[in-house]
Amino acid sequence: MSGSSKKIGMLLEAEFPPDIRVENEALALSMAQYEVHIFALTFEKRPVSEEWKPGVWVHRKPVPKKLFNKAHITILKWPFYRRMWQRFVLSQAVTPDAIHVHDLPLARAGYNLANRLKVPFVLDLHENYPAALGIWAHSRTRIGRLFLDLKSWRAYESEMVQKAGSVIVVVDEALERFKRENLPLEKFRVISNVLNLETFPAEPGDTEESSKNGFIISYVGGFGVHRGLETVVQAMPQILQKIPTAKLVLTGDGRNFSDLKNLSVELGVENSVTFTGWLRFKESTQMIQNSDVCIIPHLSTEHTNTTVPHKLFQYMYLKKPVLVSSSPPLKRIVQEANSGLVFDAGNSADFADKLVQMFESGNLQKWGENGHKAVLEKYNWKKESEKLIRIYRALLTG
């Protein structure tokens, strides 16, 4: 470890790696001559401390997964879990010059650490966490209602945002949310979940060959009602009337996996809908390459309307035309890039209409090229990382 480089301590309530956003941020700061220390958890027998990449160290707190599942939801009610994090960070042989907290739950622990060490506190909000709680199934259980009260989490978020020296959000729409809540906007920066072209291990393939196995419509990502996949399956009978060779490929998993499979059977489209489960990155990327249209059909919710999936930029970089819902961040990006079409969120008939329109348009290759160009010119990590480095230059210079 360098004795002269400023040290940034990142708190991450998860295993690390993997986490694309955290990886990108840590590597960018390391390249800018900062020393990055990621304080994370491990539920497995991983090293308690290691240099993950040059200039980036990972320090892991071993925690049994069952204990974590019970403890982390108590973070607003009881102090022992956040105190565990504070003791963990302070016990390491490194004293951070700044504390960078990834996502809302550990914000108070990070603030307390920053206050004790008299260093800047950066809050990196990966998503609208209170809104996410509202759609997570476990928040509606008896225990969930006790510990995951949305009103308390919104108040906590507002308090932590005001106490942070700098706040990072992922899309312009998230910034608008805080503007409506009359929070101090001068401390906010938008750093989006765009593609890191230096580390993404795939290049655009031959889009003209992808139709040889039918007209492939693909989705890659997590399942869940808010993802809008029911809308897509419900649209398949209408799509098949116009495009008999259409095949829907859903890659991923989630709580509604069985419900979606059952829905495809009920609608009589099970032979045209494939559920692959989770695939390795190389295989899922090949699935995208083999697709004619890639989709992000999110429902329009407070959560989805204030975030953007990293997968959108992968689709676009790989020159795939996209069909996305009218969730504001998706709509804004796709219309700005002219990389596909937008359908009315939750409307299966409109999804089918727009999909057929894309099939008949003759514009698939053009939309794909437009998306690729937009990623090269704007939606890439090289440009976004400059914003992150400017934050730390301002906080730690002098």
N, C-alpha and C positions, 0 to 999 in steps of 0.2 A: 504494500500500500504506500502511496506517495505521501510524504509529509507536507508537501506544499499545496497540493490541489485542494480546492474547496470540496467538502464532502456533503453529498445529498443523501439523506436517509429516506427511503421510500417504504411506506407501510402498505402491505398487501394482504388482505384477509383471504388467502388462498394458497394453493400449491404454486410454486414457480420454479422453472417454466412448466407449462406454456402460458402465455398471455400476450397476444400480439401487441396490444397497446402499450403494456408495460415494457415489453422487449424493445419496441421502437423508441420509446422515450428514454429508457436507460442507455441504449446504444448511442442515441443522438447526444445526450449529455456527456457521455464518455468521450465521444469524438471531439466535443467542445472543451476537453481537458478538465472536466469535473470527475470526481471519484464518486461512484454511485454504490450505495449499499441498500439492498432490498431486504427488508425484514418480512419474512413470509412464514407460512405454516407448512408442516409436512404431516401427512397421515400415514406415510410410508417410511421405510428406513433409508431416507436420503441423507446426504451429508449435512451436518448442522451448520457448516460454513464452508464456502468454496468460492473461488474466483470463476464465475460463470463465463464471462468474456473479458477481454482486456479492459481493466478499469471498472468492471462491474462485479461486485461481490453479492452473494446471496447468503443470508443468515436465516436459518430455519428453526422454528419452535416446534418440536415434536408434540403433537396433540392427538389423542385417540379420536377418531371420526365421530363416534357416538357422543363423546363429551363435547366436542365442538358443536354438533347439531343442537345440543341442549343449551350450551353456554352462550353462543353468539346471538341468539334472539333476545337475551336478557340485557343487552348492552345499554339500553336506555333506562331500564328499571333498577338494575343492580350494578354496583361499581367493580365487582371482582374481575370481570372479564377484561374490561379496558385497563384495569390496573395490572393484569397479567401482561398485557401488551407493553405497557410502560416499563415494567420491570425487565421484560425481555430486551427491549431496545437499550435500556441503560446498562444492562449487564454485559453488553458487547464491548470489545476493545476498540471502539471507534466512537468519536463524538461528532455527530453531524453538524454541519454549518447551516443546514436548512432541513425542515421536515416536510415531506411531500406525501400526502395521504391519498391513496387510490380508493375512491368512492366514499359514500357517506358514513357507513357504520363506524369506522375507526376515527372519525373526525375529532371527537373530543379527546381521545387518547393522543392523537397527533398534536392537537392544540396544547394539551397539558405538557407534553414533551417539549414543544417549541417554547412555551412559556418558561419552563424550568431551565432550559438551555439558553434562553434569550436569543433565539434564532428565528428566522422567518418561517411562516406556516403557509404552505400551498395546499389547497384543496382541489383535487382532480375528480370531478363528478362524471363518471363514465356514463351515467344514465340518470333519469328522473326517478330516484330511488323510492320516494313515497308513492309515486304513481305505480311503480313496479310492484310494490307490496299489495296494492289493490287488486292486481290480477293474478298474483301467485296463490295457488290453491291452499298452501299451508297457512296463509294469513287468515283464512276463513274457518280454521279449526278453533276449538275452544281455547287451546293454549296460544294459538296465533292471535286471536282477538285480544288476549290479555297482554301480550308482549309486543305486538306489531300494530298498535293503534295508529291509524294514519294521521290523525290530528297531532299526536305527539311527535311523530316523525317529521311532519311539515314544520312544526315549531322548532324542532332540533336542527333541521336543515337551514332554516332562516337564521338561527343563532350562529351556527358554524360559518355560514357564508359571511356574516357580518364580522366575525372574529378573524377570518383568514386574511392574510396579507395579499394573496392572489387566488383567484378562483378560475378553474379551467372547465369549460363545458364542450360538448362534442358537436353541436350544430347551432346555427343562428337562431333556430326556433327555441332552443333551450335558453338562450340569452333573452329572447323576447319574454319568456315566462318570468324571469327574474325582474325584467323591466316592469311588467304588470304588477309585481309585488313590491315595487318601489324600493328595491335593494340597490346599494351603491354600484353602479355599472362600471366605474372607472377601474375596478379591480378585476373585471372579468376578461377572459380571453377565450376565443373559440379555437380549439385544436381538434380537428375532426379525425375520425377513424378511417383515414384514407390508406392507400396502398403504398407499401415500401417497395419501390421498384428494385432496390439493391438486394433485397432478401427474398422477394417472391420467386419461387423456383419454377416458374412456368412462363411460356411465351405463347402468343396467339397461334392457334393451329389453322388448318385449312377449313374455313367455314363452308365451302362449297361441298365438301364431302360428308358433312354431318347429317344430311337428310337420307342417307342410304338405308337406314333402319326405321324409316317412318319420320313423321314430323315430331321431333322431341321437344317437349316442354319440361323444363327441369327447375327444381327448387333444391337448394342445399342449405341446411341450417337446423336450428332447433324447432321442435314442434310445440304447440300450445295454442289454445283457442285464439289468443291475440295475434297469432301469426297469420290468420286468415286462410288456412289451408282447406277448411271446410268449404269456403267460397269457391275454391278452385275445383275440388272434387264435384261439387254440385253443378259446376259449369260444364263438366265433361260430356253429358248427354247432348247438350246443345252444340258443343264443339264438334263432336263426332258426326253429327248430321252434315256438317259442312266440310270437315276434314277427317274422313274415315281412317286415315293412317296416323292420326294424332296419338301420341303416347305421353302420358304424364309420369315423370319419374321424380319421386320424393325421397331425397337423401337426408337422413337424420333420424331423430327419435324425440320422444317427449310423452307427456301424460296422456295425450289424446291419440296416440299411435293406433291403438285398437279401434277407437271410435271412427277414425278415418278409414281404416280398412273395412270396417263394417258398413260404413256409408257407401263405399265404392261397390260393395256387393248389393246393397239395397237398391242402388241406382242402376245396377246391371252393367257397370263399366269396369268391373274388376280386371278384365283381360286387357284393359287399356291403361291401367294405373299400376305402377311398380313402386313398391316400398323397399328400399335397399338397406335400411338401417344406417348406422354410422359407417362411413368408409374411411380408410386412410387418406391422408391429404392428397397423395398422388392420384389415388383412385377417384376421389371426389372432383379433383381438378380435371381429370380425363372425362368425367361425366359432364362437366360444364363444356368442355371442348366438343363433345359429341352432340351438344344440344343445338336446337334451332332458335329457341327463345328461352331466356332465363327469367324467372319471376320472383318478385317479392310482394306478396299479396296481403301485407299487414292490415289488420283492422285499424280504423282511425280511433285511437284512444289517447288519453293524456300521456301515456308512456310512449307509445310508438310515434306520437306527433312531436316528440322532443328528443329523438335520437335517430341514428342512422346505422344500419348494419354494414360492417366491413365488407360483407359479401357483395354488395352492390358494386363496389369499385373493382373487385376481382372479376365479376361478370363483364364490366365495361372494358377493363384492360385486355381481357381475352377476346375482345371484339364480338361479344354476344349482344344482340338486341335485347332489351329488357322491357318487360311489362310489369309495372308497379302500381300499387294502390295510390289513392289520392291523399294518403298521409303526407302532410306538408313538406317534410324534408325530402322524401322520395320524389314527390311531384316536382319540387323546385329543381332538384339536381338533374333529373331526367329531361325535363323540358328545357332547361338551360343548355344541356349538352346535346339535345336532340338525339338521344340515344335509344329511343323507343316510345312507347305509349303509356298513358295513365288511365286506369279505370276507377270507377266510383267504389271506394272501399266497402267491402261487405256485399257488393252487388254481383251475384254470380252471372246474371244475364249480361251485364255490362262487361264483365271479364270475358265472357265467351265472345261477345261482339268485337271487343278490341283485339282479342287473340286472332279471330278470323280475319279482321281487318289487316293485321300484321302479315298473316299468311298470304293474303291476296295482294298485298301492296307492291311487292317487288322492291321494297326498301330495306329488307333485313340486313344486307351487307352494308348499306350506307349507314344505318343506325349503329351497327357494330363498329364501323370505322370512326364514327363521331364519338362514341363512348371511349374508345381507345385513345383518341386524340385528347379528349377532355382530361383523362387520367394523366397522360404525359405532360400536359400543359398546366394543369391546375390541381387535380385531386390526387396528389402524391405526397409521400411523407417528407421528401426533401424540402418542399415548400412549407409544410406544416411545422416541421421540426425547428425551422428558423424562429417561429413564434415562441416556442418553448425555451429556446436558448436565450432569447431576448428577455424573457421573464427573469431568468436566473442572473443574467448580466445586470439587470436593474436591482435585483434583491441583494446580490452578493459582491458587487463591485465597491471597493472602498474599504 
